[in-house]
Amino acid sequence: MDLEKLKAACDDTVVGMMLTNPNTLGMFDEHIEEVVNMVKDCGGLMYGDGANLNALLGIVRPGDLGFDVMHFNLHKTFSVPHGGGGPGSGPVGVSQRLVDFLPSPLVGIIEEGDDETAPLYGFVTPKNSIGRMKAFHGHFGGGLVRSYTYIAMHGPDGLKDVSQYAVLNANYLQARLRNTYHIPYDRICMHEFVMEGQFAGSDVRALDISKRLMDYKFHPPTNYFPLIVHEALMIEPTETENKDTLDRFADALIAIAEEAKTQPELLHNAPSTTQFGRMDEVKAARELVLCCWLPENYEQLV
């Protein structure tokens, strides 16, 4: 965050600011307390993007940093599947000062317990709530229960291990690839880092590298994001990969970098070992081929 630009923007028109920390480059904002104080001092609220929370579990509490609101990407940190478009799920947490404004209904204690009876829980409505926003409460079974189980099974120490191993794995890969790929923001990272998928004197692009990785039996990383890195390749190994897998991945990327300089056509034509070759992704998005399957007894059903 550019503190001077933020200072110039902080006036009585500011309602709040949303911040991703660590950011998409995998870097923790070292000025986070100053950022929060600037926004708070002009009457604003801080909204935390929980997309990269897997770098902070058991290490940093966003509320202690001064965030008032945060959503939690269960499909990025707490084991909910992300592929195929879902089921993404994002509960929202708030600081104590905003509890009275939450939409309803919420689960809360409606009758206190005592030494012999447990508290009675039910639906409650915060006193300044705008009421119900919608009837749908998200992917309860596929997302919320699964994530709660994941959190309960790991416990505080296990969740801290998740973040520490995610950060360790990302920094290990960054160290192994630093001398082969250009890393424009090169410092100790959190759970991910971004490097450039291009080489001087070669017309190979990030997309070619990703397609070639499929021939080495690896799922390609995110391409072309964030936009501030040219030919971006976002490397996010997570905590679940062991050293052998990380080394195979790094070896593959190093080999591909050499191929980009000596045999670029290999990359332009990749993948070559998969059931289907390179797809025309733009055409696939613009010229959809939709089909419908009907059961044999369709006429009886209707």
KEKE-3310 file (N, C-alpha, C; in steps of 0.2 Angstrom, whole numbers, plus 5000, padded with zeros to 4 digits):
npx = (5004:5003:5007:5007:4998:4987:4985:4982:4970:4962:4948:4934:4925:4926:4920:4925:4938:4943:4954:4966:4976:4988:4993:4989:5001:5007:5012:5014:5007:5018:5015:5003:4996:4998:4990:4977:4975:4975:4963:4954:4955:4949:4936:4932:4929:4937:4938:4942:4949:4947:4953:4966:4969:4974:4988:4989:4983:4982:4993:4991:4978:4966:4956:4963:4972:4964:4954:4937:4927:4926:4927:4927:4935:4930:4932:4945:4954:4948:4946:4935:4929:4935:4935:4927:4918:4912:4907:4909:4910:4907:4907:4904:4912:4911:4917:4915:4908:4900:4891:4877:4871:4870:4863:4848:4840:4850:4860:4858:4860:4845:4840:4848:4859:4861:4869:4864:4858:4860:4863:4850:4848:4843:4835:4840:4837:4847:4848:4848:4846:4844:4836:4830:4840:4840:4833:4841:4854:4867:4880:4877:4879:4888:4898:4899:4897:4907:4919:4918:4921:4933:4941:4938:4944:4958:4961:4969:4983:4985:4979:4988:5000:4995:4996:5010:5017:5012:5017:5031:5032:5029:5040:5051:5049:5050:5063:5070:5066:5070:5082:5079:5067:5060:5056:5047:5043:5052:5054:5054:5040:5022:5010:5011:5018:5022:5028:5037:5032:5040:5054:5070:5073:5065:5049:5040:5026:5017:5006:5010:5019:5011:5003:5013:5017:5007:5011:5021:5013:5008:4995:4991:4997:4988:4986:4991:4987:4991:4987:4997:5009:5019:5014:5010:5013:5006:5011:5006:5008:5002:4999:4999:5008:5022:5040:5046:5037:5036:5049:5049:5040:5047:5058:5052:5048:5060:5066:5057:5059:5072:5068:5060:5069:5077:5069:5056:5044:5040:5033:5024:5015:5010:4998:5005:5004:4992:4974:4967:4972:4979:4966:4955:4952:4945:4936:4929:4922:4915:4907:4897:4894:4880:4871:4858:4852:4840:4830:4824:4811:4805:4794:4784:4787:4784)
npy = (4994:5011:5023:5037:5040:5034:5042:5054:5051:5049:5056:5065:5059:5045:5029:5016:5004:4990:4977:4965:4954:4943:4950:4947:4945:4937:4944:4950:4965:4976:4987:4987:4990:5004:5007:5003:5012:5024:5024:5021:5033:5043:5040:5028:5011:4995:4982:4966:4955:4938:4929:4924:4918:4906:4908:4914:4907:4904:4912:4926:4936:4943:4952:4958:4966:4976:4975:4976:4969:4953:4942:4924:4913:4898:4889:4890:4890:4881:4868:4865:4860:4868:4867:4866:4877:4878:4870:4886:4895:4908:4913:4927:4937:4949:4963:4966:4979:4979:4970:4972:4976:4966:4955:4946:4929:4925:4912:4911:4912:4909:4906:4906:4894:4883:4876:4863:4862:4864:4879:4886:4886:4896:4905:4922:4940:4954:4970:4981:4976:4974:4965:4949:4945:4936:4920:4909:4900:4897:4885:4873:4860:4855:4864:4873:4864:4854:4862:4866:4854:4851:4861:4858:4845:4848:4858:4871:4870:4862:4869:4880:4874:4871:4884:4887:4877:4879:4892:4889:4879:4887:4897:4889:4884:4896:4899:4889:4892:4905:4908:4905:4909:4926:4935:4948:4954:4951:4944:4937:4927:4924:4912:4911:4915:4926:4924:4928:4922:4921:4923:4931:4933:4923:4917:4911:4910:4913:4905:4895:4889:4884:4875:4866:4861:4851:4840:4836:4831:4839:4850:4865:4881:4897:4908:4924:4933:4941:4957:4966:4960:4955:4942:4933:4920:4912:4904:4893:4882:4876:4868:4854:4848:4837:4837:4830:4830:4844:4846:4839:4847:4859:4855:4852:4864:4871:4863:4866:4879:4878:4872:4881:4890:4882:4873:4879:4876:4865:4869:4878:4869:4861:4854:4838:4825:4822:4817:4825:4838:4855:4866:4878:4890:4903:4902:4891:4897:4907:4901:4891:4874:4866:4853:4841:4829:4816:4805:4789:4787:4799:4806:4800:4806:4819)
npz = (5000:4996:5006:5006:4995:5000:5012:5006:5001:5012:5019:5025:5016:5015:5017:5020:5017:5007:5009:5003:5012:5016:4999:4982:4976:4985:4996:5013:5019:5026:5032:5038:5050:5050:5039:5043:5054:5047:5039:5049:5057:5049:5050:5043:5039:5040:5028:5027:5015:5014:5006:5006:5018:5021:5024:5036:5047:5064:5066:5064:5069:5061:5067:5077:5070:5067:5058:5053:5046:5038:5025:5023:5013:5010:5001:4998:5009:5018:5014:5006:4990:4975:4961:4945:4946:4959:4975:4980:4995:5007:5022:5032:5044:5058:5068:5085:5086:5075:5076:5080:5068:5059:5046:5048:5050:5065:5073:5090:5108:5117:5129:5144:5151:5165:5180:5178:5166:5149:5138:5128:5111:5097:5084:5082:5081:5078:5086:5078:5065:5047:5044:5036:5022:5011:5007:5005:5012:5009:5004:5014:5019:5010:5011:5023:5034:5031:5031:5045:5051:5046:5052:5066:5066:5064:5074:5084:5084:5073:5062:5062:5058:5045:5039:5041:5034:5021:5018:5019:5009:4998:4998:4997:4983:4977:4980:4972:4959:4957:4950:4937:4932:4930:4944:4948:4960:4972:4986:5003:5003:5007:5006:4992:4976:4962:4946:4930:4915:4903:4892:4887:4870:4866:4860:4868:4879:4894:4894:4885:4893:4904:4897:4893:4905:4908:4900:4908:4918:4928:4935:4928:4934:4940:4927:4920:4930:4945:4936:4935:4933:4920:4908:4919:4930:4943:4957:4969:4980:4991:5007:5007:4998:4997:4999:4988:4978:4976:4972:4960:4953:4952:4945:4933:4928:4927:4917:4907:4905:4898:4887:4881:4876:4867:4860:4856:4849:4855:4866:4860:4854:4864:4875:4872:4876:4881:4881:4873:4863:4862:4866:4858:4867:4867:4857:4862:4873:4867:4857:4861:4863:4866:4873:4876:4887:4887:4896:4892:4895:4894:4888:4895:4908:4906)
capx = (5000:5006:5005:5006:4992:4981:4984:4979:4963:4958:4945:4927:4920:4928:4916:4929:4942:4944:4961:4968:4983:4993:4990:4989:5008:5009:5016:5011:5008:5022:5012:4996:4994:4997:4985:4971:4974:4973:4956:4950:4955:4945:4930:4931:4929:4942:4935:4947:4947:4950:4955:4973:4969:4978:4994:4989:4980:4986:4998:4989:4971:4964:4953:4968:4975:4959:4948:4930:4923:4930:4924:4932:4934:4930:4935:4953:4957:4945:4945:4929:4931:4934:4934:4920:4913:4909:4903:4912:4906:4911:4904:4906:4913:4912:4919:4909:4905:4895:4886:4870:4869:4870:4856:4845:4841:4857:4859:4861:4857:4839:4839:4855:4859:4864:4874:4861:4855:4864:4860:4845:4849:4838:4836:4839:4838:4851:4843:4848:4847:4839:4831:4833:4842:4838:4831:4846:4859:4874:4881:4877:4882:4894:4903:4900:4899:4913:4924:4918:4924:4940:4943:4938:4949:4965:4963:4973:4990:4985:4978:4994:5004:4993:4999:5017:5019:5010:5022:5037:5032:5030:5046:5055:5049:5053:5071:5072:5065:5072:5088:5077:5062:5061:5051:5047:5042:5056:5056:5051:5033:5018:5008:5011:5022:5021:5034:5035:5032:5043:5062:5073:5074:5060:5042:5036:5022:5015:5001:5013:5022:5006:5001:5018:5017:5002:5014:5024:5009:5006:4990:4994:4995:4984:4989:4989:4984:4988:4988:5003:5015:5018:5015:5011:5012:5005:5013:5003:5008:4998:5002:4998:5013:5028:5046:5047:5032:5039:5055:5047:5037:5052:5062:5048:5048:5067:5067:5052:5063:5077:5064:5058:5075:5080:5064:5050:5038:5037:5028:5018:5011:5008:5000:5005:5003:4985:4969:4965:4978:4977:4959:4954:4948:4941:4931:4924:4918:4910:4903:4895:4890:4876:4867:4853:4851:4833:4829:4820:4804:4804:4787:4779:4788:4781)
capy = (5000:5017:5026:5044:5040:5033:5048:5059:5049:5048:5062:5063:5055:5038:5025:5011:5001:4983:4975:4958:4954:4945:4952:4942:4943:4933:4948:4953:4972:4977:4994:4986:4994:5011:5008:5003:5018:5030:5023:5022:5040:5047:5037:5023:5004:4991:4976:4961:4950:4932:4925:4922:4917:4900:4910:4917:4903:4903:4916:4933:4937:4950:4957:4961:4971:4981:4974:4976:4964:4949:4936:4918:4909:4891:4885:4891:4888:4876:4861:4865:4860:4874:4866:4866:4882:4878:4875:4891:4898:4913:4916:4934:4939:4956:4964:4967:4985:4979:4964:4974:4977:4960:4953:4940:4927:4922:4908:4913:4909:4913:4905:4904:4887:4884:4870:4857:4862:4868:4884:4884:4890:4897:4911:4929:4946:4959:4975:4986:4972:4976:4959:4944:4947:4931:4914:4904:4901:4895:4877:4871:4853:4854:4869:4875:4858:4851:4867:4866:4847:4852:4865:4854:4840:4851:4861:4877:4868:4859:4875:4884:4870:4872:4890:4887:4873:4883:4897:4885:4877:4893:4900:4884:4884:4902:4899:4885:4895:4912:4909:4902:4914:4932:4936:4955:4956:4946:4945:4932:4927:4920:4906:4911:4920:4927:4925:4930:4916:4923:4923:4935:4930:4917:4920:4907:4914:4910:4900:4889:4885:4880:4869:4861:4857:4846:4835:4834:4828:4844:4854:4872:4887:4902:4912:4931:4936:4948:4960:4970:4956:4953:4935:4930:4913:4912:4898:4892:4875:4874:4864:4847:4845:4835:4840:4826:4833:4851:4846:4837:4853:4864:4852:4852:4871:4872:4860:4869:4885:4877:4870:4888:4893:4878:4870:4883:4873:4860:4873:4880:4863:4857:4848:4833:4818:4821:4814:4830:4843:4862:4869:4885:4892:4908:4899:4887:4902:4911:4897:4885:4868:4864:4847:4839:4822:4815:4798:4785:4788:4807:4808:4798:4810:4826)
capz = (5000:4995:5012:5004:4991:5005:5016:5002:5000:5018:5021:5028:5012:5016:5021:5022:5012:5007:5008:5003:5015:5010:4993:4977:4975:4991:5001:5018:5019:5032:5035:5039:5056:5048:5034:5047:5058:5043:5038:5055:5059:5045:5051:5039:5042:5036:5026:5025:5010:5017:5001:5007:5025:5023:5026:5042:5052:5070:5066:5064:5070:5057:5071:5081:5066:5066:5053:5056:5043:5034:5022:5023:5007:5013:4995:4997:5015:5023:5011:5001:4983:4971:4954:4942:4948:4966:4978:4984:5000:5010:5028:5034:5051:5059:5075:5090:5085:5070:5078:5080:5062:5055:5044:5052:5057:5067:5079:5097:5115:5119:5136:5147:5155:5172:5182:5177:5159:5144:5135:5123:5105:5093:5080:5085:5077:5081:5087:5072:5059:5042:5043:5031:5015:5006:5010:5004:5018:5006:5004:5021:5020:5006:5012:5030:5039:5029:5034:5052:5052:5044:5057:5072:5066:5064:5080:5084:5082:5066:5058:5062:5054:5038:5036:5041:5028:5015:5017:5018:5002:4993:4998:4994:4976:4975:4980:4967:4953:4956:4945:4930:4930:4933:4950:4949:4967:4975:4993:5007:5002:5011:5003:4985:4973:4955:4942:4923:4910:4897:4892:4882:4864:4865:4859:4872:4883:4900:4892:4883:4899:4907:4893:4893:4912:4907:4898:4914:4923:4933:4933:4927:4939:4937:4922:4918:4936:4944:4929:4936:4932:4913:4907:4925:4933:4950:4960:4975:4981:4997:5013:5006:4994:5000:4996:4982:4973:4975:4968:4953:4949:4950:4939:4927:4926:4925:4910:4902:4903:4894:4881:4878:4872:4862:4857:4858:4846:4859:4870:4856:4852:4870:4877:4866:4878:4884:4876:4868:4862:4865:4864:4857:4873:4866:4853:4866:4877:4862:4852:4865:4860:4871:4871:4881:4887:4889:4898:4887:4897:4894:4886:4901:4913:4905)
cpx = (5004:5004:5003:5000:4986:4980:4980:4971:4958:4955:4938:4922:4921:4924:4920:4934:4943:4951:4962:4975:4983:4990:4991:4996:5011:5013:5012:5012:5012:5019:5005:4993:4993:4991:4978:4970:4972:4966:4952:4949:4951:4938:4928:4931:4934:4938:4941:4945:4951:4952:4962:4974:4973:4986:4995:4986:4984:4992:4996:4981:4969:4960:4958:4972:4970:4954:4942:4925:4928:4926:4929:4930:4935:4933:4942:4957:4955:4943:4939:4931:4930:4933:4927:4915:4910:4910:4907:4907:4910:4907:4908:4906:4914:4915:4913:4905:4900:4890:4879:4867:4869:4863:4854:4842:4848:4855:4862:4858:4851:4837:4846:4854:4861:4868:4871:4859:4859:4860:4855:4847:4843:4840:4835:4840:4842:4847:4843:4849:4842:4835:4834:4834:4840:4837:4837:4852:4866:4874:4882:4881:4888:4900:4904:4901:4905:4919:4924:4922:4931:4944:4944:4943:4956:4966:4967:4980:4990:4984:4984:4999:5002:4996:5007:5020:5017:5015:5029:5038:5033:5037:5052:5055:5051:5060:5073:5071:5068:5078:5086:5072:5062:5055:5052:5047:5046:5058:5053:5043:5029:5016:5009:5016:5021:5027:5032:5036:5035:5051:5064:5075:5070:5053:5037:5032:5020:5010:5004:5017:5017:5004:5006:5018:5012:5006:5019:5020:5007:5000:4993:4992:4990:4989:4987:4986:4989:4991:4994:5009:5014:5019:5015:5009:5011:5006:5011:5003:5004:5002:5003:5003:5019:5034:5047:5043:5034:5045:5054:5044:5042:5057:5059:5049:5055:5068:5063:5056:5068:5074:5062:5063:5077:5075:5057:5044:5035:5032:5022:5013:5008:5001:5000:5004:4996:4980:4967:4971:4975:4970:4960:4949:4943:4935:4926:4920:4913:4905:4901:4892:4886:4872:4863:4852:4844:4833:4824:4813:4802:4797:4782:4780:4784:4773)
cpy = (5006:5022:5034:5045:5039:5039:5053:5058:5049:5055:5060:5060:5047:5034:5019:5009:4994:4982:4968:4958:4947:4946:4946:4941:4939:4937:4950:4960:4974:4983:4993:4990:5002:5012:5008:5009:5024:5030:5024:5030:5045:5044:5031:5016:5000:4984:4972:4956:4943:4927:4921:4920:4911:4902:4913:4913:4902:4907:4924:4933:4944:4955:4961:4966:4977:4981:4973:4971:4960:4943:4930:4914:4901:4887:4886:4889:4882:4870:4860:4865:4866:4873:4865:4871:4882:4871:4880:4893:4903:4916:4923:4935:4946:4957:4966:4974:4985:4973:4966:4975:4972:4958:4947:4935:4924:4917:4911:4910:4913:4911:4902:4898:4889:4877:4864:4857:4866:4874:4882:4889:4891:4903:4918:4934:4952:4966:4980:4983:4975:4970:4954:4947:4942:4924:4909:4905:4898:4887:4874:4865:4853:4859:4871:4869:4855:4856:4866:4859:4848:4856:4862:4849:4842:4854:4867:4875:4866:4865:4879:4880:4871:4878:4890:4883:4876:4888:4894:4883:4882:4896:4895:4884:4891:4902:4895:4888:4902:4913:4907:4907:4920:4933:4944:4958:4951:4947:4939:4933:4924:4914:4905:4916:4920:4928:4926:4923:4918:4924:4927:4931:4924:4920:4916:4912:4910:4904:4894:4885:4881:4874:4864:4857:4851:4839:4832:4831:4833:4848:4861:4877:4892:4907:4920:4935:4936:4952:4964:4966:4953:4945:4931:4923:4913:4905:4898:4885:4872:4870:4857:4844:4843:4838:4836:4829:4840:4851:4844:4843:4858:4861:4853:4859:4873:4869:4863:4876:4884:4875:4877:4891:4889:4875:4873:4880:4868:4863:4875:4875:4859:4859:4843:4826:4817:4819:4819:4835:4850:4864:4876:4888:4898:4906:4895:4891:4905:4907:4890:4880:4865:4858:4845:4832:4821:4807:4795:4786:4795:4809:4806:4803:4817:4825)
cpz = (5000:5001:5010:5000:4996:5009:5013:5001:5006:5020:5023:5023:5012:5020:5024:5016:5013:5005:5008:5006:5018:5004:4988:4975:4980:4996:5006:5019:5026:5035:5037:5045:5054:5044:5038:5050:5053:5041:5044:5058:5055:5045:5047:5043:5037:5035:5024:5020:5013:5012:5002:5014:5026:5024:5033:5048:5058:5071:5068:5065:5066:5062:5075:5077:5065:5061:5056:5052:5039:5031:5022:5017:5009:5007:4994:5003:5019:5019:5006:4994:4979:4964:4951:4944:4955:4969:4983:4989:5004:5016:5029:5041:5052:5067:5079:5089:5079:5071:5077:5073:5057:5053:5048:5048:5058:5072:5085:5103:5116:5126:5139:5151:5162:5174:5179:5170:5155:5141:5130:5117:5101:5088:5083:5080:5080:5081:5081:5065:5053:5040:5038:5024:5010:5010:5010:5009:5015:5006:5011:5022:5016:5007:5020:5035:5037:5032:5041:5054:5051:5050:5064:5072:5067:5071:5079:5081:5075:5061:5057:5058:5046:5035:5036:5035:5021:5013:5016:5011:4997:4992:4996:4986:4973:4974:4974:4960:4951:4951:4938:4928:4934:4938:4951:4956:4971:4982:4997:5006:5007:5008:4996:4982:4966:4951:4934:4919:4903:4897:4886:4876:4862:4864:4863:4877:4889:4899:4889:4888:4903:4904:4893:4900:4912:4905:4903:4920:4929:4930:4933:4932:4936:4932:4922:4924:4942:4938:4930:4934:4924:4912:4914:4926:4940:4953:4967:4977:4987:5002:5012:5002:4998:4996:4989:4977:4971:4970:4960:4949:4947:4945:4933:4924:4924:4918:4905:4900:4898:4887:4877:4874:4867:4858:4858:4855:4850:4864:4866:4855:4858:4872:4872:4869:4881:4879:4871:4868:4864:4862:4862:4862:4872:4862:4857:4871:4873:4858:4856:4861:4865:4869:4877:4881:4890:4891:4893:4888:4897:4893:4892:4907:4913:4904)
residu = (MET:ASP:LEU:GLU:LYS:LEU:LYS:ALA:ALA:CYS:ASP:ASP:THR:VAL:VAL:GLY:MET:MET:LEU:THR:ASN:PRO:ASN:THR:LEU:GLY:MET:PHE:ASP:GLU:HIS:ILE:GLU:GLU:VAL:VAL:ASN:MET:VAL:LYS:ASP:CYS:GLY:GLY:LEU:MET:TYR:GLY:ASP:GLY:ALA:ASN:LEU:ASN:ALA:LEU:LEU:GLY:ILE:VAL:ARG:PRO:GLY:ASP:LEU:GLY:PHE:ASP:VAL:MET:HIS:PHE:ASN:LEU:HIS:LYS:THR:PHE:SER:VAL:PRO:HIS:GLY:GLY:GLY:GLY:PRO:GLY:SER:GLY:PRO:VAL:GLY:VAL:SER:GLN:ARG:LEU:VAL:ASP:PHE:LEU:PRO:SER:PRO:LEU:VAL:GLY:ILE:ILE:GLU:GLU:GLY:ASP:ASP:GLU:THR:ALA:PRO:LEU:TYR:GLY:PHE:VAL:THR:PRO:LYS:ASN:SER:ILE:GLY:ARG:MET:LYS:ALA:PHE:HIS:GLY:HIS:PHE:GLY:GLY:GLY:LEU:VAL:ARG:SER:TYR:THR:TYR:ILE:ALA:MET:HIS:GLY:PRO:ASP:GLY:LEU:LYS:ASP:VAL:SER:GLN:TYR:ALA:VAL:LEU:ASN:ALA:ASN:TYR:LEU:GLN:ALA:ARG:LEU:ARG:ASN:THR:TYR:HIS:ILE:PRO:TYR:ASP:ARG:ILE:CYS:MET:HIS:GLU:PHE:VAL:MET:GLU:GLY:GLN:PHE:ALA:GLY:SER:ASP:VAL:ARG:ALA:LEU:ASP:ILE:SER:LYS:ARG:LEU:MET:ASP:TYR:LYS:PHE:HIS:PRO:PRO:THR:ASN:TYR:PHE:PRO:LEU:ILE:VAL:HIS:GLU:ALA:LEU:MET:ILE:GLU:PRO:THR:GLU:THR:GLU:ASN:LYS:ASP:THR:LEU:ASP:ARG:PHE:ALA:ASP:ALA:LEU:ILE:ALA:ILE:ALA:GLU:GLU:ALA:LYS:THR:GLN:PRO:GLU:LEU:LEU:HIS:ASN:ALA:PRO:SER:THR:THR:GLN:PHE:GLY:ARG:MET:ASP:GLU:VAL:LYS:ALA:ALA:ARG:GLU:LEU:VAL:LEU:CYS:CYS:TRP:LEU:PRO:GLU:ASN:TYR:GLU:GLN:LEU:VAL)
# end
